[in-house]
């Protein structure tokens, strides 16, 4: 007989299990951001996972996810982001999905101003602490404009490196 003090489980996994798995993954993401080493990012996904990134395409399997995440997060602007705190999250047990708003934070460019852009992330949980799909939904133009604003301020304060300057030259045209 179900425990009347516990909400019913309607999908394969409980909201608590999905939330716990994502919290563990999110903590690892912060470790990757802090260390700059993104090699193990793909280990949060099943071998056959899909990662849908609307600006860069869809990546199939851990190897493609790893290659994309390492390339993206070790080059400007990903390489200077300081964190990815959540604004909110919710779980849809019937689809084993966690949906959240992720804040992409840039460091202080030198004047104390805050620069960030958010994305909507849809995670599909597969069990055993792994996810079978991630989809990031955002406006790439808004993201680029934010990074260009950040770079302009960082340059004034001597906090923009050559890679950031090349990004500005490419996109500020």
C-alpha positions in Angstrom: 0.0 0.0 0.0 1.4 3.5 -0.9 2.5 5.8 1.8 -0.2 8.5 2.2 2.5 11.0 3.3 4.4 10.6 0.0 3.3 11.9 -3.4 2.5 9.2 -5.9 5.2 8.3 -8.5 3.7 8.6 -12.0 6.8 8.0 -14.2 9.7 5.5 -14.1 11.6 7.7 -11.7 10.5 9.8 -8.7 10.9 13.6 -8.7 13.3 13.2 -5.8 15.6 10.8 -7.8 15.6 13.0 -10.9 16.3 16.1 -8.8 19.1 14.4 -6.9 20.8 13.2 -10.1 20.6 16.7 -11.6 22.0 18.3 -8.4 24.9 15.9 -8.6 25.5 16.7 -12.3 25.2 20.4 -11.6 27.8 20.2 -8.9 30.1 18.5 -11.3 29.5 21.2 -13.9 30.6 23.8 -11.4 33.7 21.8 -10.7 34.4 21.7 -14.5 33.9 25.5 -14.7 36.2 26.1 -11.7 39.0 23.7 -13.0 38.6 24.4 -16.7 38.7 20.7 -17.4 35.6 19.5 -19.2 36.7 16.0 -20.3 34.4 14.2 -17.9 31.3 16.3 -18.6 30.0 13.6 -20.9 30.1 11.0 -18.2 26.8 12.4 -16.8 25.1 11.0 -19.9 24.2 7.5 -21.2 26.5 6.1 -23.9 23.8 6.8 -26.5 22.6 10.2 -25.2 21.6 13.1 -27.4 22.6 16.7 -26.6 20.5 19.2 -28.5 22.2 22.6 -28.7 20.2 25.0 -30.9 23.1 27.1 -32.2 25.6 24.2 -32.6 23.5 21.2 -33.6 22.7 17.8 -32.1 25.4 15.6 -30.7 24.9 11.9 -30.4 26.7 9.8 -27.8 29.3 10.6 -25.2 32.2 11.1 -27.7 30.4 13.8 -29.6 29.1 15.4 -26.4 32.6 15.4 -25.0 34.2 16.9 -28.1 31.6 19.7 -28.3 31.7 20.5 -24.6 35.5 20.6 -24.4 35.8 22.8 -27.5 33.0 25.1 -26.4 33.8 25.5 -22.8 37.6 25.8 -23.2 37.3 28.7 -25.7 35.9 32.2 -25.3 33.3 33.0 -24.0 32.8 29.6 -22.3 36.3 29.6 -20.9 35.7 32.7 -18.9 32.2 31.9 -17.5 32.4 31.6 -13.7 29.2 29.6 -13.0 25.8 28.3 -14.0 23.4 28.8 -11.1 19.8 27.8 -11.5 17.1 30.4 -11.4 14.4 27.8 -11.0 13.7 24.1 -11.8 10.8 21.8 -12.0 10.3 18.0 -12.6 7.8 16.3 -14.8 7.8 12.8 -13.5 5.6 11.5 -16.3 8.3 12.2 -18.9 11.3 11.8 -16.5 12.3 15.4 -17.3 13.8 18.1 -15.2 13.3 21.6 -16.7 15.3 24.5 -15.4 16.6 28.0 -16.2 20.4 28.2 -16.1 22.1 31.5 -15.6 25.4 31.7 -17.5 27.6 34.1 -15.5 30.6 36.1 -16.8 33.2 37.3 -14.3 33.4 40.9 -13.1 34.9 42.7 -16.1 36.6 45.2 -13.8 33.9 47.7 -12.9 31.7 45.5 -10.7 28.9 45.1 -13.4 27.0 41.9 -13.8 26.8 40.2 -17.2 24.7 37.0 -17.7 22.3 35.4 -20.1 20.0 32.5 -19.3 19.0 29.4 -21.1 16.2 26.9 -20.6 17.5 23.4 -20.2 15.4 20.2 -20.6 17.1 17.1 -19.1 15.7 13.6 -19.7 16.6 11.2 -16.9 17.6 7.6 -17.7 18.3 6.2 -14.3 21.5 5.3 -12.4 22.3 9.1 -12.1 22.6 9.4 -15.9 20.7 11.5 -18.5 19.8 10.4 -22.0 19.1 13.8 -23.4 19.8 17.4 -22.8 18.3 20.3 -24.8 19.4 23.9 -24.3 17.1 26.5 -25.6 18.2 30.1 -25.8 18.6 33.1 -28.1 22.2 33.0 -29.5 22.0 36.6 -30.6 21.2 37.8 -27.1 24.0 35.7 -25.7 26.5 37.1 -28.2 25.4 40.7 -27.4 25.9 40.0 -23.7 29.4 38.7 -24.3 30.3 41.6 -26.5 29.1 44.1 -23.8 31.1 42.2 -21.2 34.2 42.2 -23.5 33.9 46.0 -24.1 34.0 46.6 -20.3 36.7 44.0 -19.7 38.9 45.6 -22.4 38.7 49.0 -20.8 39.8 47.5 -17.5 42.6 45.4 -18.9 40.7 42.1 -18.4 40.3 40.9 -22.0 42.7 38.4 -23.4 43.7 37.9 -27.0 41.1 35.2 -27.5 38.4 37.5 -26.3 39.7 40.3 -28.6 39.5 37.8 -31.6 35.9 37.0 -30.6 35.1 40.7 -30.5 36.8 41.3 -33.9 34.8 38.4 -35.4 31.4 39.3 -34.0 31.4 43.0 -33.4 32.4 43.7 -37.0 
